[in-house]
Amino acid sequence: MSIDEREEILKILSGAIIRETNAFNFYYKGSENPNIPAGASGLLSRLAEEERVHRQLLLNEYKAIEKGWNGEKGKEGEPGLSYMIPEDPSFTPLELSERLEAVALTMPSRLVGGDSIFSRVIRDHAGNARGTLLLLYDAMGHSMKTTEINALAAKAVGEYVDSVSLSKMETEMLSPKKIVSLINGKIAEKYENEGIFLTVLCALFDRGNGTLTYANAGHEPPFLVDASGKASSLLQTQLIAGIDPAFHYREHSMPLGPGDIFCVFSDGIVEAENPEETIYGRGGISQILEEHRGGTPGDIVAGVLGGLKEHLGGEPIKDEISIIVVKLKGE
């Protein structure tokens, strides 16, 4: 990320914070008006709370970018990415269907950079949850360009999911291989001959048949912890998105039982180096998964971050990191 890009991002966020603050003040003052009905006052109070939450999110992003890209200088004098893992990180909100318990985290920023998380509950026409779609994608680099790439992927997936009807969903139009193929085509079309690529992990948790189905386009292989308590690598990875728009992606399905854990993460965790230039590795994550398999997804994420901080030996991390941990609850 160049200095100019960093300043432009902070300028945009600053303006957004001001707008959210003005909206909060408008709704809050309206809710305090004694001359309006109680129902209207309650609605205005709810709207004020929504704006307060959004404003805090933007404030967190502003501080994350200001600190995260304020480390050692990188190439050509650009601000290097360097930050300490916080004691109390801000988690990424997820849409989840029943029986799924999950925690997601992207650092240092949720809105800017190479890593991005997408979740959506898939519902039928009666509003019943049929399953949950989860994606983690990672564009190369840490600049505004990577933010643009991830925004394109999120928009494509969101519009596609919203457009697919229940009848089409029953013919597998919302399968992970379809979603990954969609992203692959959009990236290849938009950035043809620019050498821009994206790793994608798409997973669908189907409530009806109790299965996990996933497709992997060059992303770090996820882990699955089943009843045996062992963390197994799901190694079926394929071509990175954006290289060949005609590539036919495959998907893989497996049963998911109560207590089973699915964990997907970015290479920023795996490749984090300590002062001796030793990487954290996949073994650090699998060990935490096995040791904390009886805990909550939050316990597992906290364990991974704790292990990573210990590995770094007090040094800052110099890459973006993302992790999603999903656990299937009992009936």
Residue pairs with C-beta under 8 A, 6 or more apart in sequence:
1 9
1 69
1 78
1 79
1 81
1 142
1 143
1 144
2 78
2 79
2 143
3 77
3 78
3 79
5 143
5 144
6 65
6 69
6 79
8 144
9 65
9 112
9 144
10 62
10 65
10 66
13 58
13 61
13 62
13 65
14 62
16 58
17 55
17 58
17 59
17 62
20 51
20 54
20 55
20 58
21 55
23 51
24 48
24 51
24 52
24 55
27 44
27 45
27 47
27 48
27 51
28 44
28 45
28 48
30 36
30 41
30 44
31 41
31 42
31 44
31 45
31 48
32 41
33 41
36 44
57 90
57 110
60 90
61 109
61 110
61 111
61 112
64 83
64 107
64 108
64 109
64 110
65 108
65 109
65 112
67 83
67 108
68 81
68 82
68 83
68 107
68 108
68 109
69 79
69 80
69 81
69 108
69 142
70 79
70 82
71 79
71 80
71 81
71 82
71 83
71 316
71 318
72 80
72 82
73 79
73 80
74 80
74 81
80 318
81 108
81 142
81 318
81 319
81 320
82 316
82 317
82 318
83 107
83 108
83 316
83 317
84 316
84 317
85 107
85 305
85 308
85 309
85 312
85 317
86 107
89 105
89 107
89 305
90 110
91 103
91 104
91 105
91 301
92 104
92 105
92 106
92 110
92 117
94 102
94 103
94 104
94 117
94 119
94 134
94 324
95 119
95 120
95 121
95 132
96 102
96 119
96 121
96 132
97 121
97 122
97 129
97 130
97 131
97 132
97 205
97 207
98 129
98 207
99 207
99 328
99 329
99 330
99 331
100 132
100 205
100 326
100 327
100 328
100 329
101 296
101 297
101 326
101 327
101 328
101 329
102 134
102 297
102 324
102 325
102 326
102 327
103 296
103 297
103 298
103 300
103 301
103 324
103 325
104 117
104 119
104 322
104 323
104 324
104 325
105 301
105 305
105 321
105 322
105 323
105 324
106 113
106 115
106 116
106 117
106 320
106 321
106 322
107 320
107 321
107 322
108 320
109 320
110 117
111 147
112 144
112 147
113 142
113 146
113 147
113 320
114 138
114 139
114 140
114 141
114 142
114 146
114 150
114 320
115 136
115 137
115 138
115 150
115 266
115 268
115 320
115 321
115 322
116 136
116 137
116 138
116 139
116 150
116 153
116 154
116 322
117 134
117 135
117 136
117 322
117 324
118 133
118 134
118 135
118 137
118 153
118 154
118 157
118 158
119 132
119 133
119 134
119 135
120 132
120 133
120 157
120 158
120 161
121 129
121 131
121 132
121 133
122 129
122 130
122 131
122 132
122 133
122 161
122 169
122 174
122 204
123 129
123 130
124 130
124 166
124 169
125 166
129 207
130 169
130 206
130 207
130 208
131 204
131 205
131 206
131 207
131 208
132 204
132 205
133 161
133 174
133 179
133 202
133 203
133 204
134 202
134 203
134 204
134 205
134 264
134 324
134 326
135 157
135 179
135 200
135 201
135 202
135 203
136 200
136 201
136 219
136 264
136 265
136 266
136 322
136 324
137 150
137 153
137 183
137 198
137 199
137 200
137 201
137 219
137 241
138 198
138 199
138 219
138 266
138 267
138 320
138 322
139 145
139 146
139 149
139 150
139 196
139 197
139 198
140 146
140 196
140 197
142 320
145 196
149 187
149 191
149 196
149 198
150 198
152 186
152 187
152 190
153 183
153 186
153 187
153 198
153 200
156 182
156 183
156 186
157 179
157 182
157 183
160 179
160 182
161 174
164 173
164 174
168 174
172 178
174 204
175 204
175 213
175 215
175 251
176 202
176 203
176 204
176 213
176 214
176 215
176 251
177 215
177 249
177 250
177 251
179 202
179 215
180 200
180 202
180 215
180 216
180 217
180 241
180 249
181 247
181 248
181 249
183 198
183 200
183 217
183 241
184 200
184 217
184 239
184 241
184 242
184 244
184 245
184 247
184 249
185 245
187 196
187 197
187 198
187 241
187 242
188 241
188 242
188 243
188 244
188 245
189 245
191 242
196 242
197 218
197 240
197 241
197 242
197 243
198 217
198 240
198 241
198 242
199 217
199 218
199 219
199 220
199 240
199 241
200 215
200 216
200 217
200 218
200 219
200 241
201 214
201 215
201 216
201 217
201 219
201 220
201 222
201 264
202 214
202 215
202 216
203 212
203 213
203 214
203 222
203 262
203 264
203 326
204 212
204 213
204 214
205 211
205 212
205 256
205 326
205 328
206 212
206 213
210 255
210 256
210 257
211 253
211 254
211 255
211 256
212 224
212 253
212 254
212 255
212 256
212 260
212 262
213 251
213 252
213 253
213 254
214 222
214 234
214 251
214 252
215 238
215 249
215 250
215 251
215 252
216 222
216 234
216 236
216 237
216 238
217 237
217 238
217 239
217 240
217 241
217 249
218 237
218 238
218 239
218 240
218 241
219 237
219 264
220 264
220 265
220 266
220 267
220 270
220 282
221 233
221 234
221 235
221 236
221 237
222 233
222 234
222 262
222 263
222 264
222 265
223 231
223 232
223 233
223 234
223 261
223 262
223 263
223 264
223 282
223 285
223 286
223 289
224 231
224 232
224 234
224 254
224 260
224 261
224 262
224 263
225 231
225 232
225 260
225 261
225 263
225 289
225 290
225 293
226 232
226 257
226 260
227 257
227 259
227 260
229 290
229 293
230 290
231 263
231 285
231 286
231 289
231 290
233 282
233 286
234 252
236 250
236 252
238 247
238 249
238 250
239 247
239 249
256 262
256 328
257 328
258 328
258 329
258 330
258 331
259 293
259 327
259 328
259 330
260 327
260 328
261 289
261 293
261 297
261 300
261 325
261 326
261 327
262 324
262 325
262 326
262 327
263 285
263 289
263 300
263 323
263 324
263 325
263 326
264 323
264 324
265 285
265 304
265 321
265 322
265 323
265 324
266 320
266 321
266 322
266 323
267 319
268 317
268 319
268 320
268 321
268 322
269 280
269 285
269 304
269 308
269 321
269 322
269 323
270 279
270 280
270 281
270 282
270 285
271 279
271 280
271 319
272 279
272 280
272 308
272 311
272 312
272 317
272 319
272 321
273 279
273 280
274 280
274 311
274 312
274 313
274 315
275 313
275 315
278 311
280 307
280 308
280 311
284 304
284 307
284 308
284 311
285 304
287 307
288 300
288 303
288 304
288 307
289 300
291 303
292 299
292 300
292 303
295 303
296 327
297 325
297 326
297 327
300 325
301 323
301 325
304 323
308 317
308 321
